[in-house]
Amino acid sequence: MAQQFIAGSSPEKALKNIRSIRKRRLAFTVDLLGEYCVSEREAQAYLDRYLEALEVLGREVPKWEESRPLVDGHPGERNPVCVSVKLSALYSQ
């Protein structure tokens, strides 16, 4: 059941699945799995994961033909991929 919600174990591995969703003209957000962190080392690891996701998505998604807006006027659907950032994952305090 979880496979319908987990696109891949890394941004690179998720590209095929999220592109498939976008080809179906659906809007979605990308979430990195995990909750709050308890140490600065863990917070740095989450930050590194977010930066990797942004780098991969920023490089690949603009190449997609289906990256055009889904509907005019709806801000959540103007962007081909939205990334949800969990602030509690970026700072242990």
PDB file with one MODEL, atoms N, CA, C and O in Angstrom:
MODEL        1
ATOM      1  N   MET A   1       0.819  -1.195   0.000  1.00  0.00           N
ATOM      2  CA  MET A   1       0.000   0.000   0.000  1.00  0.00           C
ATOM      3  C   MET A   1       0.863   1.258   0.000  1.00  0.00           C
ATOM      4  O   MET A   1       0.522   2.245  -0.653  1.00  0.00           O
ATOM      5  N   ALA A   2       1.969   1.229   0.723  1.00  0.00           N
ATOM      6  CA  ALA A   2       2.822   2.416   0.828  1.00  0.00           C
ATOM      7  C   ALA A   2       3.407   2.818  -0.510  1.00  0.00           C
ATOM      8  O   ALA A   2       3.719   3.992  -0.706  1.00  0.00           O
ATOM      9  N   GLN A   3       3.569   1.882  -1.441  1.00  0.00           N
ATOM     10  CA  GLN A   3       4.175   2.198  -2.729  1.00  0.00           C
ATOM     11  C   GLN A   3       3.393   3.246  -3.509  1.00  0.00           C
ATOM     12  O   GLN A   3       3.967   3.957  -4.335  1.00  0.00           O
ATOM     13  N   GLN A   4       2.094   3.349  -3.260  1.00  0.00           N
ATOM     14  CA  GLN A   4       1.329   4.372  -3.972  1.00  0.00           C
ATOM     15  C   GLN A   4       1.634   5.768  -3.466  1.00  0.00           C
ATOM     16  O   GLN A   4       1.289   6.753  -4.120  1.00  0.00           O
ATOM     17  N   PHE A   5       2.280   5.869  -2.304  1.00  0.00           N
ATOM     18  CA  PHE A   5       2.602   7.171  -1.733  1.00  0.00           C
ATOM     19  C   PHE A   5       4.100   7.466  -1.741  1.00  0.00           C
ATOM     20  O   PHE A   5       4.499   8.623  -1.615  1.00  0.00           O
ATOM     21  N   ILE A   6       4.928   6.445  -1.888  1.00  0.00           N
ATOM     22  CA  ILE A   6       6.377   6.626  -1.872  1.00  0.00           C
ATOM     23  C   ILE A   6       6.887   6.486  -3.303  1.00  0.00           C
ATOM     24  O   ILE A   6       6.884   5.397  -3.876  1.00  0.00           O
ATOM     25  N   ALA A   7       7.323   7.606  -3.866  1.00  0.00           N
ATOM     26  CA  ALA A   7       7.732   7.630  -5.274  1.00  0.00           C
ATOM     27  C   ALA A   7       9.100   7.002  -5.493  1.00  0.00           C
ATOM     28  O   ALA A   7       9.359   6.447  -6.560  1.00  0.00           O
ATOM     29  N   GLY A   8       9.975   7.081  -4.503  1.00  0.00           N
ATOM     30  CA  GLY A   8      11.310   6.512  -4.653  1.00  0.00           C
ATOM     31  C   GLY A   8      12.156   6.762  -3.433  1.00  0.00           C
ATOM     32  O   GLY A   8      11.830   7.605  -2.598  1.00  0.00           O
ATOM     33  N   SER A   9      13.243   6.030  -3.332  1.00  0.00           N
ATOM     34  CA  SER A   9      14.118   6.146  -2.162  1.00  0.00           C
ATOM     35  C   SER A   9      15.112   7.302  -2.281  1.00  0.00           C
ATOM     36  O   SER A   9      15.835   7.600  -1.330  1.00  0.00           O
ATOM     37  N   SER A  10      15.149   7.944  -3.431  1.00  0.00           N
ATOM     38  CA  SER A  10      16.004   9.117  -3.643  1.00  0.00           C
ATOM     39  C   SER A  10      15.317   9.995  -4.689  1.00  0.00           C
ATOM     40  O   SER A  10      14.426   9.527  -5.397  1.00  0.00           O
ATOM     41  N   PRO A  11      15.719  11.246  -4.791  1.00  0.00           N
ATOM     42  CA  PRO A  11      15.119  12.100  -5.822  1.00  0.00           C
ATOM     43  C   PRO A  11      15.288  11.525  -7.234  1.00  0.00           C
ATOM     44  O   PRO A  11      14.354  11.560  -8.036  1.00  0.00           O
ATOM     45  N   GLU A  12      16.462  11.003  -7.530  1.00  0.00           N
ATOM     46  CA  GLU A  12      16.699  10.416  -8.851  1.00  0.00           C
ATOM     47  C   GLU A  12      15.749   9.250  -9.111  1.00  0.00           C
ATOM     48  O   GLU A  12      15.198   9.118 -10.204  1.00  0.00           O
ATOM     49  N   LYS A  13      15.563   8.403  -8.093  1.00  0.00           N
ATOM     50  CA  LYS A  13      14.706   7.231  -8.259  1.00  0.00           C
ATOM     51  C   LYS A  13      13.226   7.604  -8.299  1.00  0.00           C
ATOM     52  O   LYS A  13      12.412   6.833  -8.805  1.00  0.00           O
ATOM     53  N   ALA A  14      12.873   8.758  -7.781  1.00  0.00           N
ATOM     54  CA  ALA A  14      11.473   9.190  -7.763  1.00  0.00           C
ATOM     55  C   ALA A  14      11.055   9.874  -9.065  1.00  0.00           C
ATOM     56  O   ALA A  14       9.860   9.993  -9.336  1.00  0.00           O
ATOM     57  N   LEU A  15      12.007  10.321  -9.866  1.00  0.00           N
ATOM     58  CA  LEU A  15      11.685  11.099 -11.066  1.00  0.00           C
ATOM     59  C   LEU A  15      10.682  10.403 -11.982  1.00  0.00           C
ATOM     60  O   LEU A  15       9.726  11.031 -12.438  1.00  0.00           O
ATOM     61  N   LYS A  16      10.883   9.141 -12.252  1.00  0.00           N
ATOM     62  CA  LYS A  16       9.995   8.426 -13.164  1.00  0.00           C
ATOM     63  C   LYS A  16       8.558   8.430 -12.634  1.00  0.00           C
ATOM     64  O   LYS A  16       7.615   8.672 -13.388  1.00  0.00           O
ATOM     65  N   ASN A  17       8.398   8.164 -11.352  1.00  0.00           N
ATOM     66  CA  ASN A  17       7.054   8.111 -10.767  1.00  0.00           C
ATOM     67  C   ASN A  17       6.386   9.478 -10.712  1.00  0.00           C
ATOM     68  O   ASN A  17       5.202   9.596 -11.026  1.00  0.00           O
ATOM     69  N   ILE A  18       7.121  10.505 -10.323  1.00  0.00           N
ATOM     70  CA  ILE A  18       6.472  11.810 -10.244  1.00  0.00           C
ATOM     71  C   ILE A  18       6.192  12.371 -11.634  1.00  0.00           C
ATOM     72  O   ILE A  18       5.230  13.115 -11.824  1.00  0.00           O
ATOM     73  N   ARG A  19       7.019  12.020 -12.591  1.00  0.00           N
ATOM     74  CA  ARG A  19       6.724  12.452 -13.968  1.00  0.00           C
ATOM     75  C   ARG A  19       5.458  11.765 -14.470  1.00  0.00           C
ATOM     76  O   ARG A  19       4.649  12.377 -15.168  1.00  0.00           O
ATOM     77  N   SER A  20       5.291  10.515 -14.121  1.00  0.00           N
ATOM     78  CA  SER A  20       4.084   9.780 -14.511  1.00  0.00           C
ATOM     79  C   SER A  20       2.835  10.443 -13.931  1.00  0.00           C
ATOM     80  O   SER A  20       1.806  10.537 -14.600  1.00  0.00           O
ATOM     81  N   ILE A  21       2.932  10.898 -12.692  1.00  0.00           N
ATOM     82  CA  ILE A  21       1.797  11.592 -12.057  1.00  0.00           C
ATOM     83  C   ILE A  21       1.500  12.883 -12.814  1.00  0.00           C
ATOM     84  O   ILE A  21       0.343  13.201 -13.089  1.00  0.00           O
ATOM     85  N   ARG A  22       2.550  13.615 -13.144  1.00  0.00           N
ATOM     86  CA  ARG A  22       2.368  14.886 -13.840  1.00  0.00           C
ATOM     87  C   ARG A  22       1.815  14.678 -15.252  1.00  0.00           C
ATOM     88  O   ARG A  22       1.021  15.486 -15.732  1.00  0.00           O
ATOM     89  N   LYS A  23       2.232  13.601 -15.915  1.00  0.00           N
ATOM     90  CA  LYS A  23       1.706  13.308 -17.253  1.00  0.00           C
ATOM     91  C   LYS A  23       0.201  13.074 -17.210  1.00  0.00           C
ATOM     92  O   LYS A  23      -0.499  13.294 -18.198  1.00  0.00           O
ATOM     93  N   ARG A  24      -0.291  12.624 -16.051  1.00  0.00           N
ATOM     94  CA  ARG A  24      -1.738  12.430 -15.892  1.00  0.00           C
ATOM     95  C   ARG A  24      -2.432  13.749 -15.523  1.00  0.00           C
ATOM     96  O   ARG A  24      -3.623  13.770 -15.213  1.00  0.00           O
ATOM     97  N   ARG A  25      -1.665  14.850 -15.562  1.00  0.00           N
ATOM     98  CA  ARG A  25      -2.172  16.204 -15.304  1.00  0.00           C
ATOM     99  C   ARG A  25      -2.674  16.351 -13.873  1.00  0.00           C
ATOM    100  O   ARG A  25      -3.678  17.018 -13.624  1.00  0.00           O
ATOM    101  N   LEU A  26      -1.966  15.721 -12.929  1.00  0.00           N
ATOM    102  CA  LEU A  26      -2.312  15.821 -11.516  1.00  0.00           C
ATOM    103  C   LEU A  26      -1.319  16.733 -10.808  1.00  0.00           C
ATOM    104  O   LEU A  26      -0.140  16.774 -11.160  1.00  0.00           O
ATOM    105  N   ALA A  27      -1.796  17.451  -9.825  1.00  0.00           N
ATOM    106  CA  ALA A  27      -0.936  18.282  -8.983  1.00  0.00           C
ATOM    107  C   ALA A  27      -0.603  17.494  -7.720  1.00  0.00           C
ATOM    108  O   ALA A  27      -1.404  16.679  -7.260  1.00  0.00           O
ATOM    109  N   PHE A  28       0.576  17.739  -7.165  1.00  0.00           N
ATOM    110  CA  PHE A  28       1.015  17.003  -5.979  1.00  0.00           C
ATOM    111  C   PHE A  28       2.145  17.761  -5.309  1.00  0.00           C
ATOM    112  O   PHE A  28       2.677  18.724  -5.860  1.00  0.00           O
ATOM    113  N   THR A  29       2.500  17.319  -4.127  1.00  0.00           N
ATOM    114  CA  THR A  29       3.691  17.833  -3.462  1.00  0.00           C
ATOM    115  C   THR A  29       4.633  16.670  -3.197  1.00  0.00           C
ATOM    116  O   THR A  29       4.206  15.527  -3.035  1.00  0.00           O
ATOM    117  N   VAL A  30       5.915  16.982  -3.156  1.00  0.00           N
ATOM    118  CA  VAL A  30       6.937  16.001  -2.825  1.00  0.00           C
ATOM    119  C   VAL A  30       7.296  16.213  -1.360  1.00  0.00           C
ATOM    120  O   VAL A  30       7.632  17.321  -0.942  1.00  0.00           O
ATOM    121  N   ASP A  31       7.221  15.145  -0.598  1.00  0.00           N
ATOM    122  CA  ASP A  31       7.599  15.182   0.817  1.00  0.00           C
ATOM    123  C   ASP A  31       8.761  14.231   1.036  1.00  0.00           C
ATOM    124  O   ASP A  31       8.795  13.137   0.472  1.00  0.00           O
ATOM    125  N   LEU A  32       9.712  14.650   1.856  1.00  0.00           N
ATOM    126  CA  LEU A  32      10.781  13.746   2.251  1.00  0.00           C
ATOM    127  C   LEU A  32      10.342  13.065   3.539  1.00  0.00           C
ATOM    128  O   LEU A  32       9.941  13.727   4.496  1.00  0.00           O
ATOM    129  N   LEU A  33      10.419  11.752   3.555  1.00  0.00           N
ATOM    130  CA  LEU A  33       9.951  11.015   4.722  1.00  0.00           C
ATOM    131  C   LEU A  33      10.814  11.312   5.931  1.00  0.00           C
ATOM    132  O   LEU A  33      12.031  11.459   5.820  1.00  0.00           O
ATOM    133  N   GLY A  34      10.193  11.396   7.051  1.00  0.00           N
ATOM    134  CA  GLY A  34      10.877  11.657   8.309  1.00  0.00           C
ATOM    135  C   GLY A  34      10.082  12.658   9.120  1.00  0.00           C
ATOM    136  O   GLY A  34       9.187  13.329   8.608  1.00  0.00           O
ATOM    137  N   GLU A  35      10.415  12.745  10.362  1.00  0.00           N
ATOM    138  CA  GLU A  35       9.738  13.675  11.257  1.00  0.00           C
ATOM    139  C   GLU A  35      10.768  14.645  11.810  1.00  0.00           C
ATOM    140  O   GLU A  35      11.751  14.977  11.148  1.00  0.00           O
ATOM    141  N   TYR A  36      10.527  15.092  13.032  1.00  0.00           N
ATOM    142  CA  TYR A  36      11.465  16.027  13.653  1.00  0.00           C
ATOM    143  C   TYR A  36      12.788  15.316  13.932  1.00  0.00           C
ATOM    144  O   TYR A  36      12.842  14.089  14.004  1.00  0.00           O
ATOM    145  N   CYS A  37      13.842  16.097  14.087  1.00  0.00           N
ATOM    146  CA  CYS A  37      15.141  15.509  14.380  1.00  0.00           C
ATOM    147  C   CYS A  37      15.536  15.850  15.816  1.00  0.00           C
ATOM    148  O   CYS A  37      15.005  16.789  16.409  1.00  0.00           O
ATOM    149  N   VAL A  38      16.461  15.090  16.358  1.00  0.00           N
ATOM    150  CA  VAL A  38      16.849  15.279  17.759  1.00  0.00           C
ATOM    151  C   VAL A  38      18.296  15.726  17.926  1.00  0.00           C
ATOM    152  O   VAL A  38      18.753  15.904  19.055  1.00  0.00           O
ATOM    153  N   SER A  39      19.032  15.912  16.821  1.00  0.00           N
ATOM    154  CA  SER A  39      20.415  16.387  16.912  1.00  0.00           C
ATOM    155  C   SER A  39      20.734  17.251  15.703  1.00  0.00           C
ATOM    156  O   SER A  39      20.069  17.176  14.670  1.00  0.00           O
ATOM    157  N   GLU A  40      21.751  18.060  15.853  1.00  0.00           N
ATOM    158  CA  GLU A  40      22.169  18.903  14.732  1.00  0.00           C
ATOM    159  C   GLU A  40      22.723  18.060  13.585  1.00  0.00           C
ATOM    160  O   GLU A  40      22.584  18.434  12.420  1.00  0.00           O
ATOM    161  N   ARG A  41      23.335  16.953  13.894  1.00  0.00           N
ATOM    162  CA  ARG A  41      23.829  16.051  12.846  1.00  0.00           C
ATOM    163  C   ARG A  41      22.662  15.534  12.001  1.00  0.00           C
ATOM    164  O   ARG A  41      22.745  15.487  10.773  1.00  0.00           O
ATOM    165  N   GLU A  42      21.585  15.152  12.665  1.00  0.00           N
ATOM    166  CA  GLU A  42      20.396  14.680  11.958  1.00  0.00           C
ATOM    167  C   GLU A  42      19.763  15.821  11.147  1.00  0.00           C
ATOM    168  O   GLU A  42      19.313  15.607  10.021  1.00  0.00           O
ATOM    169  N   ALA A  43      19.731  17.021  11.718  1.00  0.00           N
ATOM    170  CA  ALA A  43      19.189  18.182  10.999  1.00  0.00           C
ATOM    171  C   ALA A  43      20.001  18.459   9.737  1.00  0.00           C
ATOM    172  O   ALA A  43      19.433  18.776   8.692  1.00  0.00           O
ATOM    173  N   GLN A  44      21.313  18.343   9.825  1.00  0.00           N
ATOM    174  CA  GLN A  44      22.168  18.551   8.653  1.00  0.00           C
ATOM    175  C   GLN A  44      21.893  17.494   7.585  1.00  0.00           C
ATOM    176  O   GLN A  44      21.903  17.798   6.392  1.00  0.00           O
ATOM    177  N   ALA A  45      21.650  16.267   8.006  1.00  0.00           N
ATOM    178  CA  ALA A  45      21.335  15.198   7.053  1.00  0.00           C
ATOM    179  C   ALA A  45      20.019  15.497   6.327  1.00  0.00           C
ATOM    180  O   ALA A  45      19.921  15.282   5.118  1.00  0.00           O
ATOM    181  N   TYR A  46      19.003  15.992   7.054  1.00  0.00           N
ATOM    182  CA  TYR A  46      17.738  16.379   6.417  1.00  0.00           C
ATOM    183  C   TYR A  46      17.957  17.528   5.438  1.00  0.00           C
ATOM    184  O   TYR A  46      17.430  17.510   4.326  1.00  0.00           O
ATOM    185  N   LEU A  47      18.731  18.524   5.850  1.00  0.00           N
ATOM    186  CA  LEU A  47      19.014  19.651   4.965  1.00  0.00           C
ATOM    187  C   LEU A  47      19.699  19.158   3.684  1.00  0.00           C
ATOM    188  O   LEU A  47      19.347  19.585   2.584  1.00  0.00           O
ATOM    189  N   ASP A  48      20.661  18.273   3.831  1.00  0.00           N
ATOM    190  CA  ASP A  48      21.352  17.730   2.661  1.00  0.00           C
ATOM    191  C   ASP A  48      20.373  17.007   1.735  1.00  0.00           C
ATOM    192  O   ASP A  48      20.487  17.109   0.514  1.00  0.00           O
ATOM    193  N   ARG A  49      19.415  16.279   2.307  1.00  0.00           N
ATOM    194  CA  ARG A  49      18.415  15.582   1.494  1.00  0.00           C
ATOM    195  C   ARG A  49      17.529  16.577   0.745  1.00  0.00           C
ATOM    196  O   ARG A  49      17.228  16.382  -0.432  1.00  0.00           O
ATOM    197  N   TYR A  50      17.113  17.642   1.429  1.00  0.00           N
ATOM    198  CA  TYR A  50      16.300  18.667   0.761  1.00  0.00           C
ATOM    199  C   TYR A  50      17.079  19.324  -0.372  1.00  0.00           C
ATOM    200  O   TYR A  50      16.542  19.522  -1.461  1.00  0.00           O
ATOM    201  N   LEU A  51      18.337  19.661  -0.124  1.00  0.00           N
ATOM    202  CA  LEU A  51      19.149  20.300  -1.154  1.00  0.00           C
ATOM    203  C   LEU A  51      19.345  19.379  -2.354  1.00  0.00           C
ATOM    204  O   LEU A  51      19.331  19.836  -3.497  1.00  0.00           O
ATOM    205  N   GLU A  52      19.526  18.085  -2.100  1.00  0.00           N
ATOM    206  CA  GLU A  52      19.652  17.126  -3.201  1.00  0.00           C
ATOM    207  C   GLU A  52      18.361  17.078  -4.011  1.00  0.00           C
ATOM    208  O   GLU A  52      18.394  17.086  -5.242  1.00  0.00           O
ATOM    209  N   ALA A  53      17.226  17.029  -3.317  1.00  0.00           N
ATOM    210  CA  ALA A  53      15.932  16.983  -4.012  1.00  0.00           C
ATOM    211  C   ALA A  53      15.738  18.227  -4.863  1.00  0.00           C
ATOM    212  O   ALA A  53      15.312  18.126  -6.013  1.00  0.00           O
ATOM    213  N   LEU A  54      16.041  19.394  -4.320  1.00  0.00           N
ATOM    214  CA  LEU A  54      15.876  20.634  -5.074  1.00  0.00           C
ATOM    215  C   LEU A  54      16.812  20.683  -6.278  1.00  0.00           C
ATOM    216  O   LEU A  54      16.430  21.167  -7.344  1.00  0.00           O
ATOM    217  N   GLU A  55      18.020  20.190  -6.112  1.00  0.00           N
ATOM    218  CA  GLU A  55      18.978  20.187  -7.214  1.00  0.00           C
ATOM    219  C   GLU A  55      18.499  19.263  -8.334  1.00  0.00           C
ATOM    220  O   GLU A  55      18.502  19.650  -9.503  1.00  0.00           O
ATOM    221  N   VAL A  56      18.093  18.058  -7.984  1.00  0.00           N
ATOM    222  CA  VAL A  56      17.650  17.082  -8.988  1.00  0.00           C
ATOM    223  C   VAL A  56      16.372  17.563  -9.673  1.00  0.00           C
ATOM    224  O   VAL A  56      16.280  17.550 -10.900  1.00  0.00           O
ATOM    225  N   LEU A  57      15.394  17.984  -8.886  1.00  0.00           N
ATOM    226  CA  LEU A  57      14.128  18.439  -9.468  1.00  0.00           C
ATOM    227  C   LEU A  57      14.328  19.698 -10.298  1.00  0.00           C
ATOM    228  O   LEU A  57      13.746  19.833 -11.374  1.00  0.00           O
ATOM    229  N   GLY A  58      15.141  20.612  -9.810  1.00  0.00           N
ATOM    230  CA  GLY A  58      15.402  21.852 -10.539  1.00  0.00           C
ATOM    231  C   GLY A  58      16.112  21.622 -11.861  1.00  0.00           C
ATOM    232  O   GLY A  58      15.934  22.386 -12.809  1.00  0.00           O
ATOM    233  N   ARG A  59      16.905  20.586 -11.922  1.00  0.00           N
ATOM    234  CA  ARG A  59      17.626  20.256 -13.151  1.00  0.00           C
ATOM    235  C   ARG A  59      16.743  19.501 -14.148  1.00  0.00           C
ATOM    236  O   ARG A  59      16.811  19.758 -15.350  1.00  0.00           O
ATOM    237  N   GLU A  60      15.921  18.580 -13.663  1.00  0.00           N
ATOM    238  CA  GLU A  60      15.196  17.671 -14.547  1.00  0.00           C
ATOM    239  C   GLU A  60      13.787  18.136 -14.929  1.00  0.00           C
ATOM    240  O   GLU A  60      13.400  18.010 -16.091  1.00  0.00           O
ATOM    241  N   VAL A  61      13.026  18.660 -13.995  1.00  0.00           N
ATOM    242  CA  VAL A  61      11.616  18.980 -14.248  1.00  0.00           C
ATOM    243  C   VAL A  61      11.420  20.006 -15.359  1.00  0.00           C
ATOM    244  O   VAL A  61      10.498  19.843 -16.157  1.00  0.00           O
ATOM    245  N   PRO A  62      12.238  21.053 -15.454  1.00  0.00           N
ATOM    246  CA  PRO A  62      12.026  22.011 -16.546  1.00  0.00           C
ATOM    247  C   PRO A  62      12.148  21.396 -17.941  1.00  0.00           C
ATOM    248  O   PRO A  62      11.663  21.982 -18.909  1.00  0.00           O
ATOM    249  N   LYS A  63      12.771  20.252 -18.061  1.00  0.00           N
ATOM    250  CA  LYS A  63      12.913  19.576 -19.350  1.00  0.00           C
ATOM    251  C   LYS A  63      11.630  18.862 -19.764  1.00  0.00           C
ATOM    252  O   LYS A  63      11.469  18.512 -20.933  1.00  0.00           O
ATOM    253  N   TRP A  64      10.719  18.642 -18.824  1.00  0.00           N
ATOM    254  CA  TRP A  64       9.502  17.888 -19.094  1.00  0.00           C
ATOM    255  C   TRP A  64       8.518  18.715 -19.908  1.00  0.00           C
ATOM    256  O   TRP A  64       8.244  19.866 -19.568  1.00  0.00           O
ATOM    257  N   GLU A  65       7.998  18.153 -20.952  1.00  0.00           N
ATOM    258  CA  GLU A  65       6.949  18.811 -21.729  1.00  0.00           C
ATOM    259  C   GLU A  65       5.721  19.065 -20.856  1.00  0.00           C
ATOM    260  O   GLU A  65       5.048  20.086 -21.000  1.00  0.00           O
ATOM    261  N   GLU A  66       5.442  18.147 -19.970  1.00  0.00           N
ATOM    262  CA  GLU A  66       4.260  18.252 -19.111  1.00  0.00           C
ATOM    263  C   GLU A  66       4.473  19.166 -17.901  1.00  0.00           C
ATOM    264  O   GLU A  66       3.659  19.156 -16.978  1.00  0.00           O
ATOM    265  N   SER A  67       5.545  19.952 -17.891  1.00  0.00           N
ATOM    266  CA  SER A  67       5.791  20.835 -16.754  1.00  0.00           C
ATOM    267  C   SER A  67       5.031  22.156 -16.861  1.00  0.00           C
ATOM    268  O   SER A  67       5.151  23.006 -15.979  1.00  0.00           O
ATOM    269  N   ARG A  68       4.255  22.338 -17.922  1.00  0.00           N
ATOM    270  CA  ARG A  68       3.456  23.566 -18.043  1.00  0.00           C
ATOM    271  C   ARG A  68       2.345  23.572 -16.988  1.00  0.00           C
ATOM    272  O   ARG A  68       1.975  22.513 -16.481  1.00  0.00           O
ATOM    273  N   PRO A  69       1.815  24.738 -16.654  1.00  0.00           N
ATOM    274  CA  PRO A  69       0.762  24.822 -15.631  1.00  0.00           C
ATOM    275  C   PRO A  69      -0.458  23.972 -15.984  1.00  0.00           C
ATOM    276  O   PRO A  69      -0.804  23.807 -17.154  1.00  0.00           O
ATOM    277  N   LEU A  70      -1.093  23.443 -14.952  1.00  0.00           N
ATOM    278  CA  LEU A  70      -2.289  22.639 -15.153  1.00  0.00           C
ATOM    279  C   LEU A  70      -3.514  23.500 -15.410  1.00  0.00           C
ATOM    280  O   LEU A  70      -4.301  23.225 -16.316  1.00  0.00           O
ATOM    281  N   VAL A  71      -3.669  24.538 -14.609  1.00  0.00           N
ATOM    282  CA  VAL A  71      -4.835  25.420 -14.765  1.00  0.00           C
ATOM    283  C   VAL A  71      -4.386  26.856 -14.554  1.00  0.00           C
ATOM    284  O   VAL A  71      -3.523  27.134 -13.721  1.00  0.00           O
ATOM    285  N   ASP A  72      -4.971  27.749 -15.305  1.00  0.00           N
ATOM    286  CA  ASP A  72      -4.655  29.163 -15.108  1.00  0.00           C
ATOM    287  C   ASP A  72      -5.282  29.653 -13.825  1.00  0.00           C
ATOM    288  O   ASP A  72      -6.425  29.318 -13.514  1.00  0.00           O
ATOM    289  N   GLY A  73      -4.545  30.437 -13.087  1.00  0.00           N
ATOM    290  CA  GLY A  73      -5.102  31.090 -11.919  1.00  0.00           C
ATOM    291  C   GLY A  73      -4.987  30.350 -10.602  1.00  0.00           C
ATOM    292  O   GLY A  73      -5.196  30.968  -9.558  1.00  0.00           O
ATOM    293  N   HIS A  74      -4.670  29.075 -10.587  1.00  0.00           N
ATOM    294  CA  HIS A  74      -4.563  28.347  -9.325  1.00  0.00           C
ATOM    295  C   HIS A  74      -3.091  28.228  -8.949  1.00  0.00           C
ATOM    296  O   HIS A  74      -2.349  27.472  -9.577  1.00  0.00           O
ATOM    297  N   PRO A  75      -2.659  28.976  -7.920  1.00  0.00           N
ATOM    298  CA  PRO A  75      -1.231  29.040  -7.610  1.00  0.00           C
ATOM    299  C   PRO A  75      -0.606  27.674  -7.320  1.00  0.00           C
ATOM    300  O   PRO A  75       0.557  27.455  -7.657  1.00  0.00           O
ATOM    301  N   GLY A  76      -1.337  26.767  -6.713  1.00  0.00           N
ATOM    302  CA  GLY A  76      -0.781  25.464  -6.384  1.00  0.00           C
ATOM    303  C   GLY A  76      -0.554  24.580  -7.578  1.00  0.00           C
ATOM    304  O   GLY A  76       0.129  23.561  -7.474  1.00  0.00           O
ATOM    305  N   GLU A  77      -1.114  24.948  -8.714  1.00  0.00           N
ATOM    306  CA  GLU A  77      -0.965  24.110  -9.893  1.00  0.00           C
ATOM    307  C   GLU A  77      -0.141  24.785 -10.990  1.00  0.00           C
ATOM    308  O   GLU A  77      -0.035  24.260 -12.098  1.00  0.00           O
ATOM    309  N   ARG A  78       0.432  25.925 -10.690  1.00  0.00           N
ATOM    310  CA  ARG A  78       1.287  26.601 -11.669  1.00  0.00           C
ATOM    311  C   ARG A  78       2.657  25.955 -11.751  1.00  0.00           C
ATOM    312  O   ARG A  78       3.326  26.024 -12.782  1.00  0.00           O
ATOM    313  N   ASN A  79       3.065  25.336 -10.674  1.00  0.00           N
ATOM    314  CA  ASN A  79       4.382  24.714 -10.629  1.00  0.00           C
ATOM    315  C   ASN A  79       4.257  23.216 -10.855  1.00  0.00           C
ATOM    316  O   ASN A  79       3.372  22.579 -10.284  1.00  0.00           O
ATOM    317  N   PRO A  80       5.125  22.646 -11.677  1.00  0.00           N
ATOM    318  CA  PRO A  80       5.008  21.222 -11.964  1.00  0.00           C
ATOM    319  C   PRO A  80       5.276  20.336 -10.760  1.00  0.00           C
ATOM    320  O   PRO A  80       4.718  19.244 -10.658  1.00  0.00           O
ATOM    321  N   VAL A  81       6.122  20.793  -9.849  1.00  0.00           N
ATOM    322  CA  VAL A  81       6.426  20.018  -8.650  1.00  0.00           C
ATOM    323  C   VAL A  81       6.567  20.980  -7.481  1.00  0.00           C
ATOM    324  O   VAL A  81       7.285  21.976  -7.569  1.00  0.00           O
ATOM    325  N   CYS A  82       5.892  20.685  -6.406  1.00  0.00           N
ATOM    326  CA  CYS A  82       6.022  21.454  -5.167  1.00  0.00           C
ATOM    327  C   CYS A  82       6.690  20.561  -4.124  1.00  0.00           C
ATOM    328  O   CYS A  82       6.398  19.369  -4.042  1.00  0.00           O
ATOM    329  N   VAL A  83       7.580  21.137  -3.335  1.00  0.00           N
ATOM    330  CA  VAL A  83       8.269  20.392  -2.289  1.00  0.00           C
ATOM    331  C   VAL A  83       7.817  20.931  -0.941  1.00  0.00           C
ATOM    332  O   VAL A  83       7.905  22.131  -0.682  1.00  0.00           O
ATOM    333  N   SER A  84       7.333  20.042  -0.087  1.00  0.00           N
ATOM    334  CA  SER A  84       6.947  20.419   1.272  1.00  0.00           C
ATOM    335  C   SER A  84       8.180  20.351   2.163  1.00  0.00           C
ATOM    336  O   SER A  84       8.908  19.358   2.161  1.00  0.00           O
ATOM    337  N   VAL A  85       8.402  21.413   2.919  1.00  0.00           N
ATOM    338  CA  VAL A  85       9.558  21.450   3.820  1.00  0.00           C
ATOM    339  C   VAL A  85       9.066  21.357   5.257  1.00  0.00           C
ATOM    340  O   VAL A  85       8.241  22.162   5.690  1.00  0.00           O
ATOM    341  N   LYS A  86       9.571  20.377   5.990  1.00  0.00           N
ATOM    342  CA  LYS A  86       9.235  20.223   7.397  1.00  0.00           C
ATOM    343  C   LYS A  86      10.252  20.991   8.212  1.00  0.00           C
ATOM    344  O   LYS A  86      11.391  20.549   8.359  1.00  0.00           O
ATOM    345  N   LEU A  87       9.862  22.123   8.739  1.00  0.00           N
ATOM    346  CA  LEU A  87      10.813  22.943   9.492  1.00  0.00           C
ATOM    347  C   LEU A  87      11.363  22.212  10.696  1.00  0.00           C
ATOM    348  O   LEU A  87      12.514  22.428  11.075  1.00  0.00           O
ATOM    349  N   SER A  88      10.556  21.339  11.313  1.00  0.00           N
ATOM    350  CA  SER A  88      11.035  20.592  12.478  1.00  0.00           C
ATOM    351  C   SER A  88      12.140  19.612  12.120  1.00  0.00           C
ATOM    352  O   SER A  88      12.812  19.104  13.018  1.00  0.00           O
ATOM    353  N   ALA A  89      12.351  19.331  10.849  1.00  0.00           N
ATOM    354  CA  ALA A  89      13.425  18.433  10.430  1.00  0.00           C
ATOM    355  C   ALA A  89      14.743  19.174  10.252  1.00  0.00           C
ATOM    356  O   ALA A  89      15.792  18.546  10.116  1.00  0.00           O
ATOM    357  N   LEU A  90      14.701  20.510  10.253  1.00  0.00           N
ATOM    358  CA  LEU A  90      15.905  21.280   9.956  1.00  0.00           C
ATOM    359  C   LEU A  90      16.617  21.850  11.184  1.00  0.00           C
ATOM    360  O   LEU A  90      17.687  22.447  11.068  1.00  0.00           O
ATOM    361  N   TYR A  91      16.013  21.662  12.363  1.00  0.00           N
ATOM    362  CA  TYR A  91      16.634  22.192  13.576  1.00  0.00           C
ATOM    363  C   TYR A  91      16.214  21.350  14.760  1.00  0.00           C
ATOM    364  O   TYR A  91      15.026  21.110  14.971  1.00  0.00           O
ATOM    365  N   SER A  92      17.181  20.905  15.525  1.00  0.00           N
ATOM    366  CA  SER A  92      16.885  19.953  16.596  1.00  0.00           C
ATOM    367  C   SER A  92      16.313  20.594  17.851  1.00  0.00           C
ATOM    368  O   SER A  92      15.827  19.889  18.736  1.00  0.00           O
ATOM    369  N   GLN A  93      16.361  21.883  17.940  1.00  0.00           N
ATOM    370  CA  GLN A  93      15.924  22.544  19.175  1.00  0.00           C
ATOM    371  C   GLN A  93      14.468  22.884  19.130  1.00  0.00           C
ATOM    372  O   GLN A  93      13.935  23.444  20.088  1.00  0.00           O
TER     373      GLN A  93
ENDMDL
END
